[in-house]
Amino acid sequence: MVFFKNRCLALLAAMLLVLPCSGAGASDTFAINDEGPITPARPAMTAHDRAVSDEDPRRAIQDYLANLSFYEPTYFLPGTDLSKSKFQLSFKYRLFGPDKPLTRNHPWISGLHLGYTQTSLWDLESSSKPFVDTSYKPEIFFLSDNIQARPSWLNAWVIQAGLKHESNGHSGIESRSTNYTYLKTGFVFDLAGDYRMGISPQVWMFHNNDDRTNPDLEDYRGFFEIETGVSKLESFALISTFRHGSAGPTVHVDFSYPLSRLFADNIDFYLYTQYFSGYAETLKNYRQKYEAIRIGIAITR
């Protein structure tokens, strides 16, 4: 029990490391507004800011913190079947800040990012609480600003393209790895009041897939997915993702709600629920079809 508590505390500490980050990521499509770039950067920290900052002395020497922001959702989700629990960490880093001389001359390069996402399936039911599988996903990508050449009825339109590596970090017969390039675009529409709807299709192509240990991954991952969602500002977000390979369909649904609205603005977490049905949520058992329902907390969504 002490070992389990220590692992949970370590996980929560890792999640909290990204709390100072801000910005918008690929999974924040439905929160885009029309006030400028999709990933607005904070002004660079001045000497005065560093001198008066009492929040954390280490921040005073972090000159490039404005380039760091969240990416995919970061959460800890125990499953209704504890053997199918899950957690995820994710962030991105802008390679060229918007205030740099090169960026001022060539604004488009401010869209170049490094990204990293780590997704783990965690068996909280077994006595040793082992990690069933972990996917490590570094990538480099371009993320556009909110494109201005769009119809007036369209609140936002962004484009993302990148190269991603995915591996489970093992060697030998346990090894799973692949690489792919992808193209993704997102559209956001205003509905009545503070409600918005988003649609984000994505296509990809595999490169240098491990033909020894996961030769038929494309049959289970497919070559496309479409993400749709409805959200209300400072309230709920419901996002579903559908993809289809020759082995069959995969459905992934996330619902989140700010806990601060339930606890008098005192808790800065999201209540997060997730439903998954299909294949290849991670790489190790990608051929196995399964279903999972998870409920937990998130710090980004």
N, C-alpha and C positions, 0 to 999 in steps of 0.2 A: 504493500500500500504506500509506504514512504517513497519507494522507487517511482511508482506511478504519479504521485503528487509532484515529485521533483521534475518529471518529464513534462507534466502539464504546466508547471510554473515556468520552465524553460521555454516552452512553446509560446505562452502568453507574453513573455519578455521579448521574444523575437518578433512577435506581431507588433508590439508597441514601438519597436525601433522605427517603423515607418510612419508613426503618427505625425511627426513634424512635416511630412511631405504633403504637397498639395498639387493640384493640376487636374487634368482630365485625361483619361486613358481610353483604350479601345473599348472597354466595357462600360465606360461612362457616356456612351453615345447619347443616351436619352436625357442627359443633363446639359447638353450643349445649349448655349444661348447665342444671341446675335450681337454680342458686344465686342467681338474680336477673335483672337486665336483660340483654337480648341484647347490649347495648353498654355494659358497665360502664366508668364513667369513673374515671380516677385522681383522687385527692384533689388539690385545687388546690395549686400549689407555694407553700410558705411562704417567708418572708424568710430563714429559716435554710437551707432547701434551696438557695435561690439563692446564698447566701453561700458554702456549702461545695461547690457543684458545680464540679468541675474537668473534667468531661467536655467541655464546650463553653461558653465564657463567654457565647455568644449565647443560650443557653437561659435564662439568668437574667432576660432581659427578655421571654420568651415567656409571658405570663400566661394565654393561652387554649389552650396546646398540648394540654391534656387533652381538648379538644373535637375534636381531629383524629385520625382513625383510618383504617385501610385500608378498602377497599370491594370492588371486583372484584379478581381476581388480578393481581399485577404480575409480569411475566416478560419474558424475552428468549429466543426460540425459533427457532434456525436450522432451516430445513426440510431434509428429506432431498433435496428439490429446492430449492436455495438461492434460487431466484427467488421462492419462496413463504414466506420467513421472516417472522417476526412479532414485534412487541413491544407491550406494553401497560403503561400507568401508570394508577393509579386511587386515589382517596381520597375521604373524606367528612368533613364538618364539622358538628358538632352546633350548631344555632343558639342554643339555650338550655341552658346547663350545669345539671346536676342540683342544684347548690348555690345557685342564684340564687333570690331571694325570689319571683319570679313562678312559677318552676318548683315551688317548695315548695307554693304555693297551687294550682297547676294542673299536676300531675305529667305529664300527657299531652303537654304541649308539649316535653318533653325529647326526644320522638321526631322532631321536625322537623329535617331535615338538608339541607344542600347537598351535592351529589355531583358528581364530575367523573371521567370516564374517557376516555382517549385510546388508540385502537387503530390501529396502523400495520402495513401489509403492506410488507415491505422486500425488494427484489431484491438479494440479496448475491452473485448470480452475475454480473451485469453489471459491467463495469470501473468505472463511476462509482458503483455501489452506490445507485441511486435508490430513493426511497420510492414505491411503486406507488400507494398510497392511504392516507389517514389519516382516521379518523372522530373528531370531537370531540363529546363527549356530556356537556354540563352538564345538571343536573337539580335539582329540589327535590322532597323526598319525606318522608313520614311512615313511621317504622319503629317498630313497637310493641315493648314489652318482652315477655318470655316470658309468654304469657297464662296466668294461674293457673286460670281456669275451664276445665279440660281433663281428660279421663279420666286415671286413674292410670297406665294403660299407655302414655300418650303423654309422652315426655320433654320435648318442646318444641312450642309452636305460636306462630308469629309472623305478623303481617300487615304488608305494605308497600304503599303507594300513592303514586304520584307523577306528575309532569309532566316529560318529558324532551325536549330538543332534540338533534337529530343532524345534523351537517353535515360535508362534506369540506373546507370552508374555501376553495373555489374560487368563481369567478364565471363568468358566461357559460355556454357550452355544457358546460363541465366541472363546473358547480355541481350538487351534490346536497344536498338537505336535507329534513327532515321533523320533525314534532313528534307526540308521542303521550302520552296518559295511560294509566297501567297500574295493575293491581291484582295483587298477588302474595301468596301465603300459603305458609308452610313448615311441614312436620310432621317431627318427628324421633322415631324409635323406637329404644329400646335393644334390641340383640340380645345374644347370649351374650358374656360377658366385657366387653372394651373395644370391642366392635364396635357400630356404629350404622348405621341406614339412614334416609335422608331423602327426602322427596317434596315438590316445590315447583312447583305449577302457576301459570301467569301468563297473563293476558289483557290486551289493549290495544286502543286505538282511535286511529286516525291523525287529526291535526288540521293544517290548513294545510300539507298535503303539497305539495311543489313539482310542480305539474301540468304544468310545461313540460319539466323534465329527468328527473324520475322519477315519471311519472303513475301507473304500475302497480306501484309498490313493494309494495303490499299483496298482489299476486299471488305474490310471491316470499318475503316475510316472513310472510305469514299474519296471524292475529289471536290466536294462542295458542302457548304452548310448555309443556313439562313437563320439569322437571329431576329426576333421580333419582340417588341416590348411596349408596355404602357406604364407610365409613371405620373406621379403628381409631385410637384416641387415641394421639398421638405416633408415628404410623406412616403408613401409606398412606391416600390418599383417591382414590376412583374415582367420577367424576361425569359423567353423560351428559345431554345436552339434546337434545330432539326438538321440532321445529316443522314445520308443514305449511301451505303456501300452495297456491293452485290450480295453480301451475307444478310443484309436486312437493315432496318432503320434504327436510329438512335435518337432519343429525345432527352433533353436536359432542360429543367425548369427551375428558376430561382425566384423566390419572393423575399423581399426585405422591407423592414419598417424601422424607423428610428426609435430606439428605446427612450430617447430623451422626451419624446412626446407622451410616453406612458409613465414617466417618473419625474415629472415637474422639471424637465430640462437638466437633470442631474447625472445622467448616464450617457456617455458619448460612444455608444455602440449601436449596431443595428441588430435587431432580431432577424435571423436569416434561416430560411428553410429551403431545402433543395430536394428535387426529385430527379432520379436518373434511371433510364431504362435503355439498355442497348449494349454496345460493344466498345472496347478500347478506351475506357475512361483513363486508364494508364496503359503502359506497354506490356507488362509481364504476362498477363492473362488476356491478351487482346481478343482472342478467339471465343472467350467465354461470355455468354450473354447473361446479364444479371440486372437486378432492380434494387434500388436503394432509396430510402427516405431519410433525410438528415435534418436536424434542427439544432441551431447553435447561435453563435455571435460572429459579427464581422466588424472590422474597422474601416474597410472600404468596400464599395459595391459597384 
